[in-house]
């Protein structure tokens, strides 16, 4: 009942200045949410004119703004529902589950058969694992998740105590774990096991040398000759700080190389210059070195594979042995 031309009347257009059709929609929405007594009929319509004093404001007509806004909201809700449905519903193209082979569950954590040890050692390792896994020191070190590494460490201890010494590299391949994991749990087992397992003497190189030479199908005199080179090098102190495994591998290769080049080395009295260059594949560069007619057909890479060492490790130890060749091989090569 108010007059639009009256300056004293309070109008919604005066309280909420409107310039566009979108603003009209926003103003009506705010009033409706606020519970105002104003109705949609009391609001100025788009395309009409309002008088404020001496000025006349024309509200542009924009019918598509109000008409499209509910449509956009509805479209957003539809898109959100479809996206949620796609996330919850599995796709028809999902890959089928792989069927496990019948013997997969029976496969042991450590392939003890590849180590060439009696089954009693593997059974004893399993029994020790059941005992140590409930100990407080072991419970804090994830005994269930790290079961293969713990069993590998136990196998390393038991193989050595029963006279079947095996290297970390061999156990890593059998248990599919790293040397770091076996070494970590080996130290832990030495803390929790009884003294009968932890006071075992250090493995002798002859145990490794005999087994590797048998695997390489080498002559029977080579393990004994390589063992003598190991012992002499250890007494002379020229391999301090080196692993027994790498020293044993380098000793085997030194014997093979000396035998294959025995005629030329005898001409040099087995004395080589201290600065004799050695290649990255453990081959000395000695000019005019005569080779034997029937050499041993086993190269340095075969030795590395049998000993589970890399060629760089063998080469580093071989370089230390070569300057003392005359002393190391004296009286050990067959004539």
Buried (B, 14 or more C-beta within 10 A) or exposed (E): EEEEEEEEEEBBBEEBEBEEBBBBBBBBEEBEEEEEEBEEEEBBEBEEEBBBEEEEBEBEEBEEBBEEBEEEEEEEEEEEEEEEEEEEEEEEEEEEEEEEEEEEEEEBBBBBEEBEBEEEBBEBBBEBBEEBBEBEEBEEBEBEEBBBBBBBBBBBBBBBBBEBBBBBBBBBBBBEBEBEBBBBBBEBBEEBBEEEBEEBEEBBBBBBBBBBBEEBEBBEBBBBBBBBBBBBBBEEEBBEEBBBBBBBBBBBBBBBBBBBBBEBBEEBEBEBEEEEEBEEEBBBEBEEBEEEEEEBEBBBEBBBBBBBBEBEBBBBBBBBBBBBBEBBBEEBBEE
